[in-house]
Amino acid sequence: MSSLCSRARRNCPGYQVNKDRKFINYLGEADFDLLHQKSGDLLRQTADPTHRDTLYWPNIEKDALTAFFNDYCIVSSNRDLSRGFLHGLQTMICQAGPQSELSQACTIIALTNLGRKLENDLRIKRAKGLYSLLLRSFRLSISDSAQFTTLESLITAALLGLYEVITSTDTYPGAHVGHARGVSAILLSKFSPFELLCRGKLFQVPSPILLDDLEPENTPFSSLPSCSTIPNITQESFSIMCTPFFKQSGSSLDVIYGETEPLVRKAISLLRGEATLDQIIHLKLEAECLREAYKAWPETTPQEWRPRTVGAIASKNDGVTLLARNTYVASIWNSYRKACLLVLDIILSCHRRVNNCSEIVQSEGLIHKEITQCTEGIVSSIPYLLAANLHSFIENATAGSPALVPGRPVGGLLSMQAFYILSTLPTAEPELKTYMRDCLAWIGTRMGIGQATILSKCTTIDEFHYATEARVIIWAGMLI
């Protein structure tokens, strides 16, 4: 029994999908004006004591959805430059209808998000009840070979996984794993709707679900209404971690990143074991190749992607503050910096193993310079990613009172993996590690993301065993 079913106190085989599916790519946009009411206004309305005795769930759920869209959706104004995050979700829900599993999944996570903000158990309990019911129906819908499925199933699985990421606890730190495997199975299947430059490497997870091939003549159709803005399938390879239809596949960050995680796992195994000298040298050469690829990547990015300095804070940890095009772009830069740090750490460890030394030597100076640049980039992005008003924060910091008012939780969600790596990296200074763990704890308590709280307690890079699955869920949100 999966941890998901265990939490719901019922028996089910989880994501046991016997047939491959074909999914329809969805890139539509809608009029979002009515969906951008400020979360603060909604919180004041929902927390009004005059409404506590007469709960009308349809209105509460509607308000919760509006707050969720504002908190977690990054709607891109130019899809040629930025994919955004859950960009097309609002339109998908309008097309699928309020009774669809997609809409139900969004309602569940929206109630949870608002309930955690208000510390309101009624909303959280209702979300848990709806979640248990949806798990049953969703499992049946994806396992019934006679019932067609669409991109709705992919995003429903991602939303349910996101729900588990937000509600993570020390007792159930890996409850999102089952949903991540479902997402992975869909995207790695023969009829994946996305022709990704990384060829699915970003979505590979441990113990994957294998889907049988489905004959083309039996391929199901989309349940979404026909619309000119919904192409049947992506016709060109595109990137998640670069501009959407990136043409230089050889230098795509997706491709480079897809080679990094297997190398990190290999390095952990070799460097902690009794590896031979030849194995260590070969490992170092592999890492050096990735290092060169990462060094070349920034020059391939469009000018609009380049971070710029908008202020300086007289703080040992914050220093300058970087501004990016949007939260999505800022998070991709931090993913890049995080991956660079992992590769550089492998090179240093191999160098010291080969030379049988633990002290910093002169030949390592350039590597440490690159480590410093990546570290400063991540730290400098913190106010932009987490603050409600960046310029007010900088002004307050200059005046000596840099109180950080929480911004949209999506900033914390997209940041926590990079913060986690920096907080556990062997080359990082102890004070910096403590600072990054404090940031993660702050995201957990002030933004309501449970997994950030769990990550704040980790002290080694492989202590949290479900990081890959969390990334898969987050990256899936960048597909629509």
N, C-alpha and C positions, 0 to 999 in steps of 0.2 A: 504494500500500500504506500502511495506517495505521501509526502508530508502535507501536500495540499488536501488530500482526502482525509488524512488523520486529523487535521485541524477542523475539518467540517464534520468529523465523527460519522463517516459513512464509508462503505466499501465501494471502491471503483478501481479499474485498472489504469486510470490516468490517461495520458495521451497515447492510446494504442490505435494508431491509424493504420489501416490495412491497405488503403489505396492512395496512390498519389493524386494530387489535385492540380488543376490549372487555376491560377488566380489572375484577376484583372487588375492592371495597374491603374491607380487612381491619382490624378494630379490636378483635380478640379479646384477652383477657388470660389468663394461666395462673398456676399456682402456681410462683412463682419461687424458693421457699425453697432448693431444691437447687442453684440456679445463682448463688448469691451468696457462695460461698466466697471468702475474701480472696485477692487476687492474690499477696500476699506469701507465703502458705502454698504456693500452687501453684509459685511460683518456687523456693522452697526444695526442694520435692519434685522438681521437674523438673531442677534443677541438681545434685541429689545424685550424686556421682561413682560410687556403686555401681550406678547405672542407665545409665551412659554406654556400657557395652559390650553391653548387651542392649536395644536399642531396639525397643519394641513400639508401632508407629505408631498403632493404634486407641486405646490408652490415652493416648499423647502428644497426639493430636488432640482427644480428649475433654477433657483438662486445658487444652489451648490454647483450646478453645471456651469453657470456663468462665471462663478469664482474660479472654478477649475480651469476653464479656457483661458482666463486672464493670468492665472498663476503658472500654468504649465505649457501652454501652446506658444510657440514662436512662429508667427505668421510672417513669412518672407515677402518683402515687397518686390524682390527681384530674384526669381528662382534660377536665373542664370548665374547668380553670384552666391546665393545662400540657400541651402535646403530648408533651413528652419527646423523646428521640432514639433511633431504632430501638426504640421502645417495644414493638411487637408482634413483633419479630424472633424471639425464642425460641419463641413459640407457632407462628409461621409454619413454623419449621423442624420442630417436632414434627409439625405437620399434613402438611407436604410429604414428610417421610421422609428418612432419611440419604443416600439415593442421588440425591436431587433436585439440580438445578443450584444451587438456592438454598443447600442445605446444603453443597455443594462450595465455593461461593463464600465462605461463612462460614468454612469450615475453612481455606481458603487465607489469608484475611486474619488468622485467629486464629493460625496457625502463624507467619506473618510477624511479627505483633505480639509473640508470645512469643520468637521467635528473635532479634528485635532487642533485646529486653530482656535476654536471656541472652547476647547476642553469640554465638549458636549458629548456625554456617553450615549445619549439617545440616537444621535446621528451615526455614531460609530457602530452601535449595536445593530441598527437597521442595515447598515452597509454589510456587516458580517452575515446577517441573515440572507440578504439578497445574494451575497457572494456564494454561499452554500448552495442555494437554489440554482444559480447560474452555472456552477461547476457541473452539475448533473446534466443540464440541458446542453451545455456546450460540448461535453464529452460525447454525447449521443450524436450531435449534429456533425462533428468532425469524423466520426467513425462510421456513419451511415453512407455506404457507397452509392446509394440511390439518391441521396440529397446533395444538391450542388452546393459548393462553397466558393467564396470569393476572397478578395483582399480583406473583407470583413473579418474572416477567421484569423488571419495573420495579425491584424491590429487588435482584435479582441484578446488574443493570447498575450500580446504585448501589454495591453492595458491591465489585464489580470496579473501579469508579472510585475508591472509597475505598482499595482496595489500592494503586492507582497513586499516589494522593496521599501515602500513608504511605511508599512506596518511592521517591518522586521523587528524581531526581539532576539535577545540572547538565547531564548528557548527554541525559536524557530528561525535561525539565521539563513537557512537555505530553502525557505518555502517558495522562493521564486524560481527554483531550478526547473521544476516540471514545465512551467510555462516557457522558459527560455529554450528548453529542448523542443517544445512544440514549434516555436518560432524558427529555430534552427532547421528542423525537419522540413518545414514549408519552403524556406529560402534555399535549401540545398537540394530540393527535389527537382526532377526533370522538368516540371512545368512551373518553375519559379517565375513570377511575373517580372523579375528584375534581372537584367543582364549586367551583373556587377563586375567592375574591373578586378576586384579582389578574388573573383570566382568563388565567393562564399567563404573564404578563409576567415573573414571577420566574424562569421556567424557559426563557426565550428565550436562545439562544446564537448566536454567529456561525456562518455556514455550516450552518444547521440541516438535518436530514434530513427530507424531506417524505414523509408517508405517504399513500397513496391511501385514499379512503373505502371502507369495507367495508360491504356491504349488511347491514342489520339481521338478515335471516333467516339469514345465514351467520355471525353473531357467535358466536365460540367461548365455551365455558363454562369455569368455573374447574376446575382440577385438584385443588383442595383439597376435602376431604370436606365435606359439608353440615354446617353448624353454625349454631345460632341466633344466635351472637355475630358472624356474618359477614354483614352486609347486602350485597345485590347491588351497590348503588351508593350513594354519598353523596347523600342527599336534599336537603341544605341546603348553601348556600355557606358555606365556612368559611375561616378564616385560618390561615396558618402562623406568622406573626409577631405574632399577638395571641392572645387566648384562642380556643380552637379553633372554637367556633361563634359568632363575633363578629357582632353584629347591625347595628352601625353601619358599613355598608360604605363610606360616604363618607369616614370617618375611619380606616379600617383602615390599619395600617402597611404591609401588603402592597401596597395600592393606591398609597400615597405613594411607597414604595420603588421600585415598578415604574416610576414616572415619573422617578426620580432618575438611574438609570444612563444612560438615553439623553441626559439633559441634561448629565451629566458628560462623555460622549463628545463631544457637540456643543461644550461649553465648551473642551475640549482642542484641538479642531480650530480653533475661532474665535480663541481667545486666543493661539495659537501662529502664526496666519497673519495675513494682511492683511485683517482683518475691518473692515467699515464701522462708523461710529458708530451707525447705526440697528441693525445686527446686535448690537452690544454692549449697547445699551440694551434691546433686546428680550430678550436672554439674561438680563440682570439682572432684568427683570420676571418672567420665568419662574422664576428662582431665588428671588425674593422670595415668590412664591406658595407654593412648596414650603416655604420657611422658616416661613411662617405655619402651614401644615398640620402641620409637625413640632412647632412650639411648642404646638399645641393637643392633640397626641396623648397626652402623659402623663396628662392629665385624664380620658381615656377608659379608662384601665387600671383593673382592679380593685384594691382596697386590698392584696390579697395579693401583687400584683406589685411594689409599691413597695419599692425598695431601702432598707435601713436600715444605719446605721453601727454597727459592732460593736467598733471599736477604733481606736487611732491609733498610728502608727509614726513615730518620730523620724527620718524619712528624707526627703530632699529630693524623691525621686521617688514614694515610696509614700504618704505622708501618712496620711489616714484609710483605713479598710478597709470596703468595702460588702458586705453580705450580701443575697443574693436568695433567692427561694423554692427554686430549684434551678439547676443549671448551664444548662439550657435557657433559663430566664427571664433569667438573667444575660447570656447570649450575645445574646438579643434586645435587651436594653437597650444592649449595646455596638454591635449593628448599627444601632440607632436613633442612637446618638451618632456613630458613624462616618458615617452618611448626613448628619446635620446638619453635621458638619465639612466634608464635601465641598460642600454647598450654600453654607455660609457662606464658604468659600474662593472659590467662583465669584463671589459678590456682591462680596467685597473686590477681587478681580482686575478685575472690570468697573468698579467704582467708581474704581479707580486709573487704568484705561485711559481712562475718560471724562474724568477730571479731570487726566490727564497728570501723575500724581505717583506716587512710589513710597514716600513716607514715610507713617507713620501720622498721620492727622488726627483732630481731635476728634470729628467726626461718625461715626467708626468705633468709638467707645468701646463702644457697646452690642453690636456684633457681636463685638468681642474678648471681652467679658464672656461671651457665649454660647459662644464657642470655648473659653474657660477652663473653663466648667462641663462641657462635653462631654469635654474632655481629662482633667479631674480625675476624672470618672466612670469613664472607661476605666482610668486608672492605678489608681484605688482598688479596682477589681474584680480586679486581678491576683492578690493572695494568695488570694482566694476561689476563683478559677478554676483556679489552678495548684498550690496547696499541698495536701499530703495531709491535714494537720490545721491548720485555720485558727487555732484558739485557741492551739495550741502554738506556731505561728509567731509570733503576736502576743506571747505571753509571752516567747519567745526574743528577739524583736526589742527588747522593753522591757529585757531583760537585756543587750542589746548583742551578741547572737549570732543574728541572724535567718537561720539556715541554712534554705533552702527545700527541703524534701523533696518530690519530685514526687508529685502526686496522680494522679487518673485522667486518662489521655491525652485523653479526650473534652473535658476543659476546655481543653486546648491546641488541639485540632482546631477547636472552636467559637470560639476567641478569635483565631486567627492572622490572619484577614482584617482585623479591627478594628485589631490591632497593626500590621499592614502599612501601612494607610492613615495611621495616626498617625506612623509612622516615615518616611513620605515626604511628608507634608503640608507645603506651602511655609510655612504660618503657624506651624508648630511650631518651638520652639527647638532649636538643634543638639544640646544636651545631652539633651533629651527624645527626639529622633530616635535618638540613639545608644543610649539606655536601652531603647527599644522594639525596636531591632534586636537588642540583647543578649537581650531576652526571647524573641524569635523563635528566635534561635540556641539558647537554653536549651531551648525546646520541642523543637527538632530533635534535640539531643543527649540530653537527659534523658527525653524522652517518646517518642522514636523516630519522629517525624513528619518525613519527608524534605522535604516542601514548605515547612515552616517554616524549614528551613535555607536553602533557596533564597530565600525572601522576606527573610531577614535580610541578604542581600547586595544587595538592591535599594535604590536611592537616589532614584528618581523614581516617581511614582504609576502610570505606565503601563509601567514597565519589565518587569513580569511580565505576559505576554500571555495567560495562561490563568486569570486570577482568576475570570472569570464562570463558566467551566465548573466550577471547584472549588466555587463557591457552589451551583451547581445540584445537584451530587452531595450536598453537605451538607444542603441543604434537602429533598432527596428523602428523607433519613433521618428527617425530622420528620413525614412523612406517615403512618407506620404506628404 
